[in-house]
Amino acid sequence: MDFLISDELRMIQLTVREFVEKEVYPRETLIEDGDCIPDELIEAARKVGLFGISIPDEYGGLGLSMVGKCIVGEEMGRGSAGFSGYHGAHAGIGTSGIVMVGSHYLKAKYLPDMAEGKKIGAFALTEPDAGSDASNLKTTAVKKGDRWLLNGAKHFITNGPEANVITAMAVTDPSRGARGISAFLIENTFPGFRVGTVEKKMGLRGCHTSEIIFDDCEVPEENLLGKENEGFITALRILANGRAGLASRCVGACLRLIEHSLDYSGKRVQFGKPIIENQAIQWMLADMEMETQAARALTYQTAWKVDQGMNIIKDAAMTKLFASEVYNRVADKAVQIHGGMGYMKEMPIERVYRDARITRIYEGTSEIQRMVIAAQMMKKC
Ligand SMILES: Cc1cc2nc3c(=O)[nH]c(=O)nc-3n(C[C@H](O)[C@H](O)[C@H](O)COP(=O)(O)OP(=O)(O)OC[C@H]3O[C@@H](n4cnc5c(N)ncnc54)[C@H](O)[C@@H]3O)c2cc1C
């Protein structure tokens, strides 16, 4: 494994870092208080090609490797979690299914607009009865002539209200369980599609999560994504790659928390000296740094394995689990180092603390990741 990144990726890293510092940091309060992503931020993201990081250059994207996407994810993770969640759901789980298994027709039809951010993507697997038990879907798709008719409801869908192109899973053969699920590409303008309740959440403000309802939703037959009845495997592949991307955003958030904590503890004076001179504070900082760098190493190792075409089921689960739990521990320590100020909205720490919590739940809970890791280990017994 090569630990040096190419000059091209270094350039992309610096570009995204500058974008986050110039365009995202100044708008974080606006995103938080307004619970929306300002149009000018979306426009600025378009200009640097952020919407097309996963899309091959022949369809107008940057066609980054997984290592490249994690470098972008790390930089994006330093900024607003609402904005990076919105971007990640589009550029990661909302796009990768089309890139992985889409026909040339679907790629040519959707990817160029998605690369430019003219069309926003989402991924819709979860349903009220199918959370951790993700194959227990109730949404059905029945073939009628040259269309599929979808009926059912998805919930907790990131970008649900904004998405124009949704990768959604539905049951096509109820007798086959997980092997009777297919993936579809659904436009939000298709007859019978509607957005349901938009949830009120603990954090991730600016990034909207909603129900999506299919009521005899008419989907052209060519919008079947991949092969019939292979949609659950596609969903698992999308999620495995998504987990490395999510881990990179956790690492970015940790790095920013460490920067804030170093800065604050160096300036805050109690008992006549900066609090950083106390070993208790230094030990918290040391643990934050050590765990973040460990999460970072695991993330890039997994990303590298993706790029080598290796099986990453166990690696992706370990990476997502570890990085999200490190993120929560680092956020907790950052609040502690900031004392009362860590609890106040004047600083970003309390927001990041709230935003950290979701990473142990979505894209598979910590418990489910442990189940995946153990199942992969037991296969070798
Ligand atoms: C903000 C947000 C955004 C989301 N975005 C998307 C999205 O874009 N697309 C999408 O498809 N989904 C999305 N989700 C759904 C998310 O992936 C699920 O919420 C998650 O997988 C957990 O499912 P659940 O909420 O139904 O919890 P449940 O499955 O009901 O789990 C509840 C608890 O039980 C535990 N548990 C369940 N089964 C077991 C078991 N066998 N052993 C041990 N413990 C178990 C879980 O770990 C958890 O602690 C999002 C969710 C949220 C909150």
The ligand as an ORCA input file, in Angstrom:
! r2SCAN-3c Opt
* xyz 0 1
  C     -30.640     11.107      9.638
  C     -30.804      9.782      8.954
  C     -30.512      9.676      7.597
  C     -30.683      8.452      6.948
  N     -30.472      8.379      5.587
  C     -30.810      7.240      4.919
  C     -30.764      7.192      3.486
  O     -30.370      8.165      2.823
  N     -31.175      6.051      2.869
  C     -31.610      4.962      3.539
  O     -31.982      3.974      2.926
  N     -31.651      4.979      4.916
  C     -31.275      6.082      5.612
  N     -31.341      6.112      6.992
  C     -31.776      4.933      7.700
  C     -30.682      4.287      8.552
  O     -29.774      3.596      7.756
  C     -31.388      3.420      9.603
  O     -31.992      4.315     10.528
  C     -30.443      2.469     10.321
  O     -29.984      1.483      9.442
  C     -31.099      1.811     11.529
  O     -32.372      1.339     11.237
  P     -33.590      1.724     12.219
  O     -33.566      3.190     12.403
  O     -34.817      1.120     11.688
  O     -33.215      1.076     13.597
  P     -33.561     -0.404     14.083
  O     -33.195     -1.379     13.031
  O     -34.963     -0.426     14.581
  O     -32.555     -0.598     15.296
  C     -32.836     -0.101     16.609
  C     -31.712     -0.598     17.529
  O     -31.714     -2.039     17.546
  C     -30.441     -2.516     17.202
  N     -30.585     -3.783     16.490
  C     -31.421     -4.097     15.468
  N     -31.256     -5.358     15.097
  C     -30.289     -5.886     15.912
  C     -29.657     -7.154     16.024
  N     -29.980     -8.164     15.212
  N     -28.703     -7.315     16.969
  C     -28.345     -6.309     17.796
  N     -28.915     -5.068     17.731
  C     -29.860     -4.873     16.799
  C     -29.834     -1.442     16.322
  O     -28.425     -1.537     16.258
  C     -30.316     -0.193     17.037
  O     -29.490      0.054     18.146
  C     -31.129      7.317      7.665
  C     -31.400      7.427      9.038
  C     -31.250      8.635      9.683
  C     -31.589      8.719     11.143
*
